[in-house]
Amino acid sequence: MFGRSGPLKRSRAWAACTVLAVLGAVTATVSAAPPASAGKVSTAVAMSHNRHGHHPGPGGGGWGSSTTSTSTSTTTSSTTTTTSSTTTTSSSGEPSWGRGNGWRWVKVCSVVKHRMRRHGHWGWRVTRRCEWVHVRVRHHGQPGTTTTTTVPTTSSSTTSTSTTSTSTTSTTLSASTCSTSATGTELDRTGWVATSNTTPGSSDAPGNALDGDPNTRFSTDTGQAVGQYLELNLGEPQSFDQLEMLVPNSQNDYARGYNVEVSTDGTTWTTVASCTGTGTTEVASFPTQTAQYVEVVLTSADSSYWWSIDEIYLLGTESALSRTSWVASTNTSPGSGDAPANALDGNPNTRFSTDADQAVGQDFEVNMGTPETFNELQMDVPNSPTDYAPGYKVEVSNDGSTWTTVANGTGTGPDETIVFPTQTAQYVEVVLTSADSSYWWSIDEFNLYTTS
């Protein structure tokens, strides 16, 4: 039937050349190295199968949010040869092309399916093509921003200050260890929010990795791919030196290779650990960090399996400093029953109090006798729940005369915890920056902590 007429011969030649050209392009693309300037990318191929044998679909994470399709059909004879092609281009889930506004190199893959009929039978020929394209993108769909502040990176239990930031990513590899056992104390995960650039179903949502139930999980619901990430917003900066990921119920779904990154603003990131996974419990240890955002990013992947996390933890070893030789003072005039020393006596039933209405500029100062290293301050007022500091700053000094502000905060309750970059100083003071004149200012116990 084939090869007898001129049109049919040309049709067969055209189809063969098309297939060879596509295959040649695929060969050239696969052998080419990605551009040196390429950022994080999510590489996906539409029409691929997930590990459960199902085709991915919208919302399933396999076909991403950026998809284009074209189809053509050519018939050269009513009974002999018909060729149709379908091209689908997809980026897996939400694009992960680097943080902030700007141009990025992005790897885009296509699957081309050629349907051909010979000798009365239909069949498919599938080819794949990947290429790097230069596009303008925004991380998480949000434009990059720049904010400024007059104080270093700080936080409190109720608020966090703005920090100087840009939309660029700063990466600094630090000494880290990747092991299979965690040794620190788990941080309280109340208020944490987890997000991902993948698109799992509701039963595998990122928040499942924080719910304390090992029988639920976060999962990508699609094959692992370099650039997939899980991000944690801790709500305020906290100090930690270990990250632990548990996947006991999905033993093949561990991260093959990953970076741990931290950020104070969710825009500028620092890599603190780079690990290769070999099993279902993964622990990364690194120098103590104080940050509000933490992200695990896949650097290598096994596309045969999804990436899952049953539970994720941050750990640290917080130690309260000894208050034996500390001396407390204030610029207010309390009675002897509310003396500043009461905030250091270990008895929560005694307190320091101003014995006067709160006023901006009132302070509570501690001289530790010698320089101490610390990164967290805690003020407890459980017996006077309305006497907390509505607004305050934390200052440190080596001589009691020259002071540096390390934190600004706004209080909303009787227990106030402030985390800031590690300081070494002999003096520390809390100064009211806003006040409620309906109440006194009181502190039952005042403590400083260090993370070791």
Order of alpha helices (4+ residues) and beta strands (2+ residues): alpha-beta-beta-beta-beta-beta-beta-beta-beta-beta-beta-beta-beta-beta-beta-beta-beta-beta-beta-beta-beta-beta-beta-beta
